[in-house]
């Protein structure tokens, strides 16, 4: 049987033999660092590939949508061509006015189909997000900062301003 001192010494030897050498620890840490770095580089490459694919898909989708819009506008271009031809062939202003009014309605229908809406500005409170004030006029009939005249209509699509309305504001 062993003495308590011998048992303590045996435990110390066991503990010392179980701890790795400093060289083994450094080697293990270097392997872990290399594996982590490799995983980081792979993740970065995957992200770059994902970004490239989504950019290509976005461009493809944009081209597809643009094709649809352009196909919708071609009949309007054709009608404008016919209106120009009829201006040269006819002197009937009423027919020309009716033709151009029809083309305008056709264009408004195409814009509506794609979600383009005209900004309602006349008589509305001035909103710098929707309106671009180019003039301020003294108008005693209208409250201050009210749109009194629309010089050029503005448009939105999907709640986003395509072009603000150019307006005169009271004030």
C-alpha positions, 0 to 999 in steps of 0.5 A: 500500500502507498502512503498519502504522499506517494498517492499525491505524487501519483496524482500530480504525475497523472495531471502532468502527463494529461496536459498537452505540450506547448508545441502541440497546443500551438500546432492545434491552434494553428490548425483551428485558425487555418480552418476558421480562415478557410471557412471565412474565405468560403463564406465570402466567396459564396456571398460574392456569388450570391450577390452576382447572381442576384444582380444578374437576376435583377437586370434580367427582370428589369429588362423583362419589365421594360420590354412589357412597358415598351410593348405597351407604348408602341401602339401609342407611338403608331397612333402619334405617327398617324396623327402627324400624317393626318395633320399633313393630309387634313385641315379638320382641326376637330378630327385632329383634336379628337385623335390626339385626345384619344392618344392621351387617354390611351397613354394614361391607361398604359401608365395606370396599368403600370401603377403610375398615378398623377399627383393631385396638387391643385388646392392641396396643402404644399408638400415638399415631398410631392411638390416643387414650388417654382413661384409664390403668389399673394392670394387672399382667397387661398390659405398660406402654403396652398397650391394655387396652380399646377404648372406641370403635373407630378407622378408617383409609382408604388408610392414613390415620386417619379417626378414632383409636380411643379406648382405655384404656392400661395403665401 
